[in-house]
Amino acid sequence: MGREKAPLAAHRDMYLDSLGNVIPGLSTSGGTAVGVPGTVAGVLEVHKKFGKLPLNKIMEPIIALARKGVVVTEKQAKRLEGTRKRFIEANSDSTKFATVYKAGDTIKYPALATTLEKIMNEGRDGFYKGEVAQKIAAYVQAKGGVITEEDLARYEAKWRSPIVFDYKDIKIISMGPPSSGGMTMDQIFTMIAPYEIASYGHNSTRAIQLFTEASRRAYADRNHYLGDPDFVDIPYKGLMDVDYLKCRMADFTFDRATLSSEVGHGTVEIVESSETTHYSIIDAEGNAISATTTLNGGYGSKLYIDALGFFLNNEMDDFSTKPGVPNMFGLPGSEANSIAPEKRMLSSMSPTVVERDGELYMVVGTPGGSTIITAVAQTILNVHEFNLSMQDAVNAPRFHHQWMPDVVVFEPEGFPLETIETLKAKGYQINEGRTRIIGKVDAIRVLEDGRLEGGADKRGDDTAAGY
């Protein structure tokens, strides 16, 4: 609901040269990559509707933390050093993050604290109007972007209906468009439901095949049909129809891989169109929240407004810069997700709540760009089908397939060579020589006795804490 928007001056060909070719880097770095920020409006809207504490009670500790500073971990130090050159290129050598930070150093954010105080005292207008809005617009324009004060003043968060579906005996509640998370997971789970995946064994060859082939078909539909529902007609009923999804899997066989080149989007009747943060919380009263927020790529556009204390996003790359051309996550663009003024770009965010027998069962989510959907789905399956504890389900090695490129990505280690070789023999393309972590899942499960079982991802600096 707090998804970024394209500026009023944006247009579908804004990242193309005179020959119609995509200009590299224009949608990922610098001012041209920045979408109109939505997080502040989204958080304030949630507080307005559901909050119990006054805003100052919530924000004062955050402001104090910004002034006191945050201790740099080893992983953060490596990431900052690895991106330092790009920070300087995008800003200047006088920017805060031109400094070399080592593990154990403390980074203080006095400018961010001042910005947060304005929001605390003035609410939405403290960010989207006045001094802060003026500085954002001026900075983005100085870096070649087109965001104006009018863009910021016009931004409004929007409530969307979640995607709710059943998988066997559980109910899964996830995010609806312009996020693709809920609908893509719905398709994946519906396509694998007729199979007894638990009997195949966790991360077995057959389990990997089944999940991969369902993902292949779901992502093909995602990339063609999904976009901002305010701008495109999304055939919800057709895409989530059980008979339609059964037909999508009709040519699946455990004997061989289906080539993505042979799997386009399905045909349905249209009746109506990595770097993220996630946290999962269940409080003492049983209230649950699964929240995902993002700048898109690591450190977003790499633009850091020193005067305000925060990085700007590069969410414009989540649009189709040109139909058929992949974005930074390798997802091909489509007409449904083309750029238009004030349109919200498609995302893969999948904050998810799971119920069983009408009671809260799990809260799950993760960062990870296009891998978010498969990481969340596999974590749910790890608990519900393979009886892993919440922490083991989060720790378990993950794999990913997104239709295009036609490659199954496996995390380093955790998968036997025999499994990989068997899949290759069946025609699956494997990401040999190029490994990556897939998601940083944070999840909570409610045990039968009411106790909470946390799962904090070892892939990041994540922590589980109780009360």
C-alpha positions in Angstrom: 0.0 0.0 0.0 3.0 2.3 0.4 4.4 1.3 -3.0 6.4 3.9 -4.9 5.0 5.7 -7.9 6.4 6.9 -11.2 6.7 10.8 -11.3 4.3 12.8 -13.3 7.0 13.5 -16.0 7.7 9.7 -16.4 6.9 8.0 -19.7 7.2 4.6 -21.2 10.3 5.3 -23.3 12.2 7.3 -20.8 15.0 4.8 -20.6 15.4 4.2 -24.3 17.8 5.9 -26.8 16.9 7.3 -30.2 17.1 3.8 -31.7 14.7 2.3 -29.1 17.4 0.5 -27.1 17.6 0.5 -23.3 20.3 2.8 -22.0 22.2 0.7 -19.4 22.2 2.0 -15.8 19.6 4.7 -16.3 16.8 2.8 -14.4 19.1 1.5 -11.7 21.4 4.3 -10.6 21.2 8.0 -10.1 18.3 10.4 -10.1 16.5 8.9 -13.1 16.1 5.6 -11.2 14.1 7.1 -8.3 10.4 6.6 -7.8 8.3 8.8 -5.7 8.8 7.4 -2.1 5.9 5.7 -0.5 7.1 4.2 2.8 6.4 7.2 5.0 2.8 7.5 3.8 2.3 3.8 4.1 3.5 3.5 7.7 1.5 6.6 8.8 -1.6 5.2 7.2 -1.2 1.9 9.0 -0.7 3.8 12.3 -3.8 5.8 11.6 -5.9 2.7 11.1 -4.5 0.2 13.6 -2.1 2.1 15.9 -2.7 2.2 19.7 0.2 4.3 20.8 0.7 8.0 20.0 3.2 8.5 17.2 5.7 10.3 19.4 5.8 7.2 21.7 6.8 5.0 18.7 9.2 7.4 17.1 11.2 8.8 20.0 13.2 5.6 20.5 13.9 5.5 16.8 15.1 9.1 16.7 17.3 8.4 19.8 18.8 5.4 18.0 19.6 7.5 14.9 21.4 10.1 17.1 23.2 7.4 19.2 24.2 5.5 16.1 24.3 1.9 14.9 27.2 -0.5 15.2 28.5 -1.8 11.9 28.6 -5.6 11.6 31.2 -7.5 9.6 28.7 -8.3 6.8 27.7 -4.6 6.6 31.3 -3.5 6.5 32.0 -5.7 3.6 28.9 -4.5 1.7 29.6 -0.8 2.4 33.2 -1.2 1.2 32.1 -3.2 -1.9 29.7 -0.3 -2.8 31.8 2.6 -1.7 33.0 3.5 -5.2 29.5 3.6 -6.5 28.4 5.8 -3.6 31.1 8.3 -4.6 30.2 8.1 -8.3 26.5 8.7 -7.5 27.0 11.5 -4.9 30.6 12.9 -4.4 33.6 12.1 -2.3 32.2 14.2 0.4 29.1 12.0 1.0 28.8 10.3 4.4 29.3 6.9 2.8 32.6 7.8 1.1 34.0 7.1 4.6 35.5 3.6 5.1 33.6 1.9 7.9 34.9 -1.1 9.7 33.2 -3.7 11.8 32.6 -2.3 15.3 32.4 1.3 14.1 29.4 3.3 15.0 27.5 5.3 12.3 25.4 8.2 13.6 22.5 9.7 11.7 21.8 13.2 13.1 20.3 14.4 9.8 17.9 11.4 9.7 16.9 12.1 13.3 16.0 15.6 12.3 13.9 14.3 9.4 12.1 11.8 11.6 11.4 14.6 14.1 9.6 16.5 11.4 7.5 13.5 10.5 6.7 12.9 14.2 5.7 16.5 14.7 4.0 17.3 11.4 2.9 13.8 10.2 2.7 13.2 6.5 3.3 16.8 5.6 6.6 16.7 7.4 7.9 14.5 4.6 5.8 15.2 1.5 5.6 19.0 1.8 7.8 21.8 3.1 11.5 21.7 3.7 12.0 17.9 3.3 10.0 17.7 0.1 11.9 20.7 -1.3 15.3 19.1 -0.6 14.3 15.7 -2.0 13.0 17.3 -5.3 16.0 19.6 -5.6 18.5 16.8 -5.0 16.9 14.3 -7.4 16.6 16.9 -10.1 20.3 17.9 -9.6 21.1 14.2 -10.3 19.1 14.1 -13.5 15.8 12.9 -12.1 12.3 14.3 -12.6 10.7 14.1 -9.2 9.0 17.4 -8.2 7.5 18.8 -5.1 4.1 18.3 -6.8 4.9 14.5 -7.1 5.6 14.3 -3.4 2.5 16.4 -2.4 0.2 14.2 -4.5 1.5 10.9 -3.2 -1.1 8.9 -1.2 -0.9 5.4 0.2 -3.6 3.0 -1.0 -5.3 0.1 0.8 -5.4 -3.1 -1.3 -7.2 -6.4 -0.8 -4.8 -9.3 0.1 -4.7 -12.5 -1.9 -6.2 -15.3 0.2 -6.1 -18.9 -0.9 -6.1 -22.4 0.6 -3.4 -25.0 0.3 -4.6 -28.3 1.6 -5.5 -27.6 5.3 -4.0 -24.1 5.6 -5.0 -20.7 4.6 -2.4 -18.4 3.1 -2.9 -14.6 3.2 -0.4 -12.6 1.1 0.1 -9.3 -0.8 -2.0 -8.4 -3.8 -1.0 -6.4 -6.9 1.0 -4.3 -7.6 2.9 -6.9 -5.7 3.1 -10.2 -7.6 3.8 -12.2 -4.4 0.3 -13.4 -3.5 -0.9 -14.4 -6.9 2.3 -16.1 -7.9 2.4 -18.1 -4.7 -1.3 -19.0 -5.2 -0.5 -20.4 -8.6 2.6 -22.3 -7.3 0.8 -23.9 -4.4 -2.3 -24.8 -6.4 -0.2 -26.4 -9.1 1.7 -28.6 -6.6 -1.3 -29.4 -4.4 -2.4 -32.6 -6.3 1.0 -34.1 -5.6 2.1 -35.6 -2.3 5.3 -33.6 -2.2 6.0 -34.6 1.4 6.5 -38.2 0.3 9.3 -37.2 -2.1 11.5 -36.0 0.7 12.8 -32.5 1.6 14.9 -31.0 -1.3 14.8 -34.3 -3.1 15.1 -34.4 -6.9 11.4 -34.9 -7.4 10.4 -32.2 -4.9 12.8 -29.7 -6.6 11.4 -30.7 -10.0 7.8 -30.2 -9.0 8.4 -26.8 -7.3 10.6 -25.6 -10.2 8.0 -26.5 -12.9 5.2 -24.8 -11.0 7.4 -21.7 -10.5 8.3 -21.7 -14.2 4.7 -21.5 -15.2 3.6 -19.1 -12.5 6.4 -16.6 -13.2 5.6 -16.7 -17.0 2.0 -15.6 -16.1 3.3 -13.1 -13.5 5.6 -11.4 -16.1 2.8 -11.1 -18.7 -0.3 -10.2 -16.8 0.5 -8.4 -13.6 0.9 -4.7 -13.0 -0.7 -1.8 -11.1 -4.5 -2.7 -11.0 -5.3 1.0 -11.2 -3.8 1.0 -14.7 -4.3 -2.6 -16.1 -7.0 -5.2 -16.0 -5.7 -8.3 -14.1 -7.7 -11.5 -14.8 -7.7 -12.6 -11.1 -10.3 -15.3 -11.4 -8.8 -16.8 -14.5 -5.2 -16.9 -13.3 -6.2 -18.5 -10.0 -8.7 -21.0 -11.4 -7.9 -24.6 -10.4 -8.8 -26.0 -13.8 -6.7 -23.4 -15.6 -3.7 -24.3 -13.4 -4.3 -28.0 -13.9 -4.0 -27.4 -17.6 -0.8 -25.4 -17.1 0.8 -28.5 -15.5 -0.6 -31.0 -18.0 2.7 -31.3 -19.9 4.8 -31.7 -16.7 6.6 -35.0 -16.3 9.3 -36.1 -13.8 11.2 -37.6 -16.7 12.5 -34.3 -18.1 12.7 -30.6 -17.7 10.2 -28.4 -19.5 12.0 -25.7 -21.5 11.0 -22.2 -20.6 11.1 -21.4 -24.3 8.2 -23.8 -24.6 6.3 -22.3 -21.7 4.7 -18.9 -22.4 2.0 -17.3 -20.4 -1.3 -19.1 -20.3 -4.4 -17.9 -22.0 -7.2 -16.6 -19.7 -10.3 -14.6 -20.3 -9.7 -11.0 -19.1 -12.8 -10.0 -17.3 -11.5 -7.0 -15.4 -4.7 -6.6 -15.9 17.6 -7.1 -3.8 17.5 -5.1 -1.5 14.6 -5.4 0.9 13.9 -5.4 4.6 11.4 -7.7 6.3 10.2 -8.2 9.8 7.7 -10.6 11.3 6.1 -9.9 14.7 3.5 -11.5 17.0 2.7 -9.6 20.1 1.5 -10.8 23.5 -2.1 -10.2 22.4 -1.8 -12.4 19.4 -1.7 -9.6 16.9 0.6 -10.5 13.9 2.3 -8.5 11.3 4.4 -9.5 8.3 6.0 -6.3 6.8 8.3 -5.9 3.8 9.9 -2.6 2.8 12.4 -2.0 0.1 14.7 0.4 -1.8 14.8 -2.2 -4.6 18.5 -2.8 -5.2 21.2 -2.7 -2.6 21.3 0.9 -1.3 18.7 1.7 -4.0 19.9 4.3 -6.5 23.1 4.8 -4.4 22.0 8.4 -3.9 22.3 9.5 -0.3 20.8 12.8 0.7 23.3 13.9 3.4 21.0 16.8 4.4 18.2 14.4 5.2 20.0 11.3 6.2 18.6 8.6 3.9 19.2 6.7 0.6 16.8 7.1 -2.3 15.3 4.0 -4.0 15.8 2.8 -7.6 12.2 1.4 -7.8 11.8 2.6 -11.4 13.8 -0.4 -12.5 10.8 -2.6 -11.4 8.9 -1.2 -14.3 9.3 -2.7 -17.8 11.9 -0.4 -19.3 11.0 -2.0 -22.6 8.7 -5.1 -23.1 10.8 -8.2 -23.3 14.0 -6.7 -21.7 14.9 -8.0 -18.3 15.3 -5.8 -15.2 18.1 -6.0 -12.7 16.6 -9.3 -11.3 16.4 -10.9 -14.7 12.6 -10.6 -15.0 11.4 -9.8 -18.5 9.2 -6.8 -18.9 5.7 -6.7 -20.2 3.1 -4.2 -21.5 1.1 -4.6 -18.3 4.0 -3.2 -16.3 5.1 -0.4 -18.7 5.9 3.0 -17.3 3.1 5.7 -16.9 2.8 8.8 -14.8 1.7 8.0 -11.2 1.6 4.3 -11.9 2.9 1.9 -9.3 5.6 -0.6 -10.4 5.2 -4.4 -10.0 7.1 -6.0 -7.1 7.8 -9.4 -5.7 7.2 -8.5 -2.1 5.4 -11.4 -0.3 4.7 -10.6 3.4 2.5 -13.5 4.4 0.3 -14.7 7.2 -0.7 -18.4 7.4 -3.7 -19.8 9.3 -4.6 -23.4 10.2 -8.0 -24.3 11.5 -8.9 -20.7 11.8 -6.0 -19.9 14.1 -2.7 -18.1 13.4 0.0 -20.6 12.3 2.9 -18.7 10.7 4.1 -15.2 9.8 6.7 -15.3 7.0 8.6 -12.9 4.8 11.9 -12.1 3.2 13.9 -9.7 1.1 15.5 -11.0 -2.1 14.0 -9.3 -5.3 12.5 -11.9 -7.6 13.5 -14.7 -5.3 11.2 -13.5 -2.5 8.3 -15.5 -3.7 10.0 -18.9 -3.9 11.9 -18.3 -0.6 8.6 -17.6 1.2 6.8 -20.6 -0.4 9.6 -23.0 0.3 9.8 -21.9 4.0 6.0 -22.6 4.4 6.4 -26.0 2.7 9.4 -26.8 4.9 7.3 -26.5 8.0 3.9 -27.7 6.7 5.0 -30.6 4.4 8.4 -31.6 5.7 7.9 -31.0 9.4 10.9 -28.9 10.0 11.1 -26.5 13.0 10.7 -22.8 12.2 14.5 -22.2 12.5 15.4 -25.3 10.5 12.9 -24.3 7.8 14.6 -20.9 7.5 18.1 -22.3 7.6 17.3 -25.0 4.9 19.1 -24.4 1.6 16.9 -22.9 -1.1 16.7 -23.0 -4.9 14.9 -20.7 -7.3 13.5 -20.6 -10.9 11.6 -17.7 -12.4 10.9 -18.8 -16.0 13.5 -16.6 -17.6 16.4 -16.9 -17.6 15.9 -20.7 -17.9 18.2 -21.6 -15.0 17.7 -23.2 -11.6 19.6 -21.3 -9.1 20.9 -23.3 -6.1 22.4 -21.8 -3.0 26.0 -22.7 -2.3 26.4 -26.0 -0.4 23.4 -27.9 1.0 22.5 -29.8 -2.2 24.2 -33.2 -2.9 26.1 -33.4 -6.2 24.1 -36.5 -7.0 20.9 -34.4 -7.0 22.4 -31.7 -9.2 23.7 -34.3 -11.7 20.3 -36.1 -11.8 18.6 -32.8 -12.6 21.1 -31.9 -15.3 20.5 -35.3 -16.9 16.8 -34.5 -17.1 17.6 -31.3 -19.0 17.7 -28.7 -16.2 20.1 -25.8 -16.6 22.0 -25.3 -13.4 23.7 -22.1 -12.2 27.2 -23.8 -12.1 30.0 -21.5 -11.1 27.6 -18.7 -9.9 26.1 -19.1 -6.5 24.1 -16.7 -4.3 22.1 -16.7 -1.2 18.3 -16.7 -1.8 16.4 -14.5 0.6 16.9 -13.7 4.3 13.7 -15.1 5.8 12.4 -14.1 9.2 9.4 -16.1 10.3 7.4 -17.1 13.4 5.3 -20.3 14.0 2.7 -20.7 16.7 3.1 -24.1 18.3 0.1 -26.2 19.4 0.6 -25.1 23.0 0.6 -21.5 22.1 4.3 -20.9 22.4 6.0 -18.9 19.6 8.9 -20.4 17.6 11.1 -17.9 15.8 13.3 -18.5 12.8 15.9 -15.8 12.1 17.9 -16.2 8.9 21.6 -17.0 9.4 22.2 -15.5 5.9 22.0 -12.0 7.4 22.5 -10.3 10.7 18.9 -11.3 11.6 17.8 -12.1 15.2 14.8 -13.7 16.8 13.7 -12.2 20.2 10.8 -13.1 22.5 8.9 -11.4 25.3 
